[in-house]
Amino acid sequence: MLDPVSWKTVASVRGPGWSSMPRTSPVMEHVSIAAALQVFEPVDMYSDHLNAVKAHVRGATAMLHHKNPHAGIWKSAMLLPSFRKLATVH
C-alpha cells in the first residue's frame, strides 16, 4: 500500500500462492488481489495484469462466471468473512 502523498510503501503483503494453483503470472495476480481484499481496508490497488484489473472492475458476476478460469479463486475469497471490496483497482 502506498502513501498517497509521498508514494512510499507503507504496507505490503507477501507470501506463496495456494499450493493447489498453477504457478503462473495470471493466477498469482488474481490470488494477490483476492488476498489483499481480505487484509486491507478499501484502498486503491495497482496491478500490471490487465485481466485481473478488468475482472475486478466488472464485478462479482464477471469474477464468478463459469467461463472465467479464475472464478474459483474469487469464490473462495468471497466466501470468507474477512473479504472486502476495494475502492479501485488500476
Number of C-alpha atoms within 10 A of each C-alpha: 16 15 10 10 6 8 9 10 10 10 9 10 10 8 7 9 17 12 7 6 12 11 12 9 10 15 17 19 19 24 21 18 21 23 21 23 20 18 13 17 13 14 15 13 16 13 14 9 14 11 13 23 19 14 20 21 16 10 11 14 11 15 23 18 12 11 9 12 12 19 19 14 21 20 14 11 20 18 9 10 8 12 18 18 16 19 11 13 16 14
